[in-house]
Amino acid sequence: MYQGKKVVITGAGRGIGSALALGFAQQGATVGIHYAHARQHAEMLAQELAAMGQQSVLLQADLSEVAQCARLVSEAHAALGEIDVWVNNAGASANARESSGMSEVARFERMMAVDVMATWQCSRRVEPYLRDGACILTTAWDGALSGSAGISGQLYAMSKGAIISLTRCLAVEYAPRVRVNCIAPGYIENEWSDNVSPTFYQKVEQATPLKRWGTPQDIVEAALFLASPSASFITGQVLLVNGGAVMR
């Protein structure tokens, strides 16, 4: 389906980003693997794609800085030419180890820089380099629609709510040449979920109508659909991938 297509995924060094890179590569795409700090993981992913016979390029940038967003887009275009799919997957966790010891305001600024500003800057700067009929995907969170208690939930919901709004703005601005859609995951198994308590894990399962956590592959399938010709009449939409935990 994506044979010969050029796909760039931010935050592809690990987790869902790596799964997205692998998923598009398995469909024949040449993938731009962006990473900020996870160089070793990104290099291992590139080696895995090469073993499959698929080309990739490594792209390093700290997306909390505007100048590096611009550099990333420029280098991606120089390496790949016109781009078919740009996936804004990179994000900062409100409760990750890297935010430990930060004040609430510092955590807010970090979330807004990595999630919102970077998505905005990358999406605006890449638009001239997108092929006609291309697609931009953004990443939100279902909690931005349902609300979330606690400072970590508030920070994450605020940033992802902004991304949902940005998605719709860009969809209007870039139509009809480029489609822009958003994937809003619920609870997905990842490095964070590996460290939650069994009680919390089971609580999420029981509260989810489909009675399970999501997997990175669930996000991959959603992305492959939204970026494909099968979704050619879909733009400005938010696709909840959450087992029915939040319905809007």
N, C-alpha and C positions, 0 to 999 in steps of 0.2 A: 504493500500500500504506500510506503514511503520511500520506495526505491529512488535514489537520486536526489532526495530532498535534503535540505540543509536545516538542521534543528539545533538551537542553542538553549541550554538549560542552565539557569543560574542555581548555585548551590548544589551542583551535581556531584560533589566530592563524596557524599555519604547519604544514607537514609533514603527518603523518597526520591530525592534528586538522582541518586545513582540508579534506582529502579526505573525512573523515567528515561534516563539515558540508555539503559539496557533495552527497555521496551521499544523505543524508537529505532535503535540500531538493529534489533531483531527484525524490524519491518523494512530494513534496507536503508535507513537514513544515515547520513554523515552527521556526527554529533559534535557540537562545541561543548566541552565539559568545563564549566566555570567552577572555580573553587576560590575561597578566600584564604583559608589556612590549612585545609586538609589535603595538602599536596600528595602525600603518600597514598591516600585513598584514591585520589583522582588518577594518579599514575597507574595504580593497580586496575582501576576501571578501564583506562585506555588500553592496557595490555589485554584485558578480557575481551574488549571489543575487537582488537587486532586479531586475537585468536579465532574470532568468529568470521574474520575476513572483512570487518567493517572499519572504515576510517574514522578518526576523531582528531580533534585538536584540543589542547589544554589551554585554558584561559584563566589567568589569575587576576583578581581584583578585590579590593576591600570595598564593598558596595555601600558602606556607611559614608564614603567620601564621594562627593559629586564628580570630582575630576576623574576618579577611577571608574565611575559608571560610564563616563564618556569614553575613556580609554578602552574599556571592555567592548563597547559597541564597535568602536573603530577597529580594534584588533580582530573581532569576530568577522566583520565585513571583509577585512583584508585577507583573512585566512579562508573564508568560505564563499565569498561573493554574495549574491542575493540570498536572503534568508527566507525560508518557507514557514518556519514555526519558531517563535520565541516564547520560552516558558519562564515566567518570573516565579521561581520556586524558592529562592533564597529568603531566609527570614531569621529573625532573632527571637529566641525563646524568652519569655518574661521570667521564667523560673529556672533557667539553665545555669550551669556552673559558672559560665563566663560573666553572669550578672550578679554573682554572689558578692555581697559587700557594697553594692551600689545603692545610692539613695533612690527613693521612688522617682524623683525627677530625672536622675541620670538614667534609670531604667526606661522611663518614658521616652527620653530623647534617643536612646539607643534603638528602641523598638521602632520609633517613627523614622529614624534614619535608614535602618536596614530594610524594613518592610515597606513603608510607604514611599519615602523619598526615592529609594533605589528603584522600586517598581515604576514610579512615575518617570524618573529620569531615563531609565533604560527603555521604557516603552516609547517615550517621545523621541529619543535620539535614534532608535532603531527604525522608526517608521519609514524614512527615505530609503532604507536599504532592504525593505521587505518586498518580495515578489508580489505582483498582482495576484489576489486570491489567498494571500498569506493569512496567518492566524497568530494572535498573541493570546497567551493564557496567563492568568494571574491566579494567585493562591490566597484564599481567605480562610474562614473558620466558621462552622455553624453556630458557635457561641456568639458571634457578632450579631446574629439575628434573634437569638433567644435571650441574650443577656447572661452575665456571669458575675458572681459575687467574689470579693477579695481583690486585692491589688493586682495580682498576677493575671487573673481573669479579666479585670477591667482594662489593663494595658493591652493584652492580646486582642480583646474584643474591639477596642478603639482603633487599633492599627488595622485590623482586618475589615472593620466597617468602612474605614477610609478607602481600602482597596476595592471593596464592592462598589462604592460610589465612583471611584476612578475608572473602574472597568466600564461602567455605563457611559461615562463621559467620553472615554476613548472610543467606545463602540460607535457613538454618534459621530464623533469627529472623523474617524478613519473610514467610515462606510462611504461608498460601497466597495472600496478597494481591499480593505483589510477587516477581518472579523476579530472581535475581542470578547473573550468569555472568561468566566471565573469558576474555579473549582473550590468548593468549601468543604473540606473534610470534617469528619467528626473525630472520634477516638480511633487512632490508627496505631497499630503495633510498630514500635520503633525503639530506639535506644532509651527514650524516656519511659516508655511503657514497661520495659524490662526491669525497671527499678521501682515500680509502684507496688503497693502491698497486695497480697492475694485478695484481701477483703475489698479493696477499691476496684481491682480488676473485675471481680465477680459482680460488684455493684453496677459497673458500667454495662456488663453483659446483660444483666437482668433489666436494666432500664432501657435497653435498645430493643426495638421491636423485632429485629432480625436475630437477636440473642447472640451476638458476637462482636468482637472488635473488628475494625477494618484492617486490611493489609495494604502494604505499598502497591501491590498489584491491582487492587481496586482503584487506586488513584491513576495508575498507568492506563488502565482500560478506559477510564473517563477521559483522560487526556488524548489518547489515540482516537477516540470518537470525536471529540470536540474539534480537533485539528484536521479531521478528515473531510472529504467531499460529502460524506453522509450527513455532516452538520452544516452544509453550505448555506442554509437558511436560518441559522442560529447565530445571533450576536447580541451582546449586552446582557447575557444571562448568567445566573449563578446556579451551578449544578451542585446540589448537596449530595455528598458521598458519605453517608453516616448511618446507614442501616435503619433510617427512619427516626433517629433520636430527636431530630428537630425537623419539623415539616412546615414549609412556607411556600 
